[in-house]
Amino acid sequence: MTTTTSSGTATTGAGTSTSTGQADSSATGAGGANRTTVPDRKHSTELTTERGRTSIADAVVRKIAGVAAREVAGVHKLGTGGARAVGSVKARIPGASASVAQGVAVEVGQRQAAIDLDVVCDYGVSIVDLSQSIRRNVVSSVEGMTGLEVTEVNVAIDDVFIGDDGQEDTRRVE
């Protein structure tokens, strides 16, 4: 039986294994035979086992991907122009909160997920570097939290945030 503790170690019988899959020397049983080590966490995330099936809703993957994309420096907002307009109106309603899944579309299968992101980036940021950073962070977060294989992350740069355009109070004619 394998038990995982909060420290990331797993106990299999008399031997202890870390989350990296390396067993200590006490993992040998009677007779000197080595026991198998606990596989690396990344490879042991089976969603379908003999004891049941785990299904992950599209909305869960959308939220994880949305939060992961927003964590990247240089991402101003997510969403297309229309979605951002609706989101700003919704944010003015008391008690309503902005959706973390705005600008994120996903397709989730039994073992894989594909993610599409609409991004508004800050002016001056390298779009190539930004998109690579977004992909790395989204893939890492989604695969780490769900166990799904992320097959692709498509990043569409929808706009560039230059500054508060509506805040300028300069007049041409007085």
Secondary structure as the mmCIF struct_conf table of DSSP 4:
data_model
#
loop_
_struct_conf.conf_type_id
_struct_conf.id
_struct_conf.beg_label_comp_id
_struct_conf.beg_label_asym_id
_struct_conf.beg_label_seq_id
_struct_conf.end_label_comp_id
_struct_conf.end_label_asym_id
_struct_conf.end_label_seq_id
STRN STRN1 THR A 2 THR A 4
TURN_TY1_P TURN_TY1_P1 SER A 6 SER A 7
BEND BEND1 GLY A 8 GLY A 8
STRN STRN2 ALA A 10 THR A 12
TURN_TY1_P TURN_TY1_P2 GLY A 13 ALA A 14
STRN STRN3 GLY A 15 SER A 17
TURN_TY1_P TURN_TY1_P3 SER A 19 THR A 20
BEND BEND2 GLY A 21 GLY A 21
STRN STRN4 ALA A 23 ALA A 23
HELX_RH_3T_P HELX_RH_3T_P1 SER A 25 ALA A 27
STRN STRN5 THR A 28 THR A 28
TURN_TY1_P TURN_TY1_P4 ALA A 30 GLY A 31
BEND BEND3 GLY A 32 GLY A 32
HELX_LH_PP_P HELX_LH_PP_P1 ALA A 33 ALA A 33
STRN STRN6 ASN A 34 ASN A 34
HELX_LH_PP_P HELX_LH_PP_P2 ARG A 35 ASP A 40
HELX_RH_3T_P HELX_RH_3T_P2 ARG A 41 HIS A 43
BEND BEND4 LEU A 47 LEU A 47
STRN STRN7 THR A 48 THR A 49
TURN_TY1_P TURN_TY1_P5 GLU A 50 ARG A 51
STRN STRN8 GLY A 52 ARG A 53
HELX_RH_AL_P HELX_RH_AL_P1 ASP A 58 ARG A 70
TURN_TY1_P TURN_TY1_P6 GLU A 71 GLU A 71
BEND BEND5 VAL A 72 VAL A 72
TURN_TY1_P TURN_TY1_P7 ALA A 73 GLY A 74
STRN STRN9 VAL A 75 LEU A 78
BEND BEND6 GLY A 79 GLY A 79
HELX_RH_AL_P HELX_RH_AL_P2 GLY A 81 ALA A 91
TURN_TY1_P TURN_TY1_P8 ARG A 92 ARG A 92
BEND BEND7 ILE A 93 ILE A 93
TURN_TY1_P TURN_TY1_P9 PRO A 94 GLY A 95
TURN_TY1_P TURN_TY1_P10 VAL A 100 GLY A 103
STRN STRN10 VAL A 104 VAL A 108
BEND BEND8 GLN A 110 ARG A 111
STRN STRN11 GLN A 112 ASP A 122
TURN_TY1_P TURN_TY1_P11 TYR A 123 GLY A 124
BEND BEND9 VAL A 125 VAL A 125
HELX_RH_AL_P HELX_RH_AL_P3 ILE A 127 THR A 146
STRN STRN12 GLU A 149 PHE A 161
BEND BEND10 GLY A 163 GLY A 163
HELX_RH_3T_P HELX_RH_3T_P3 ASP A 165 GLN A 167
BEND BEND11 ARG A 172 ARG A 172
#
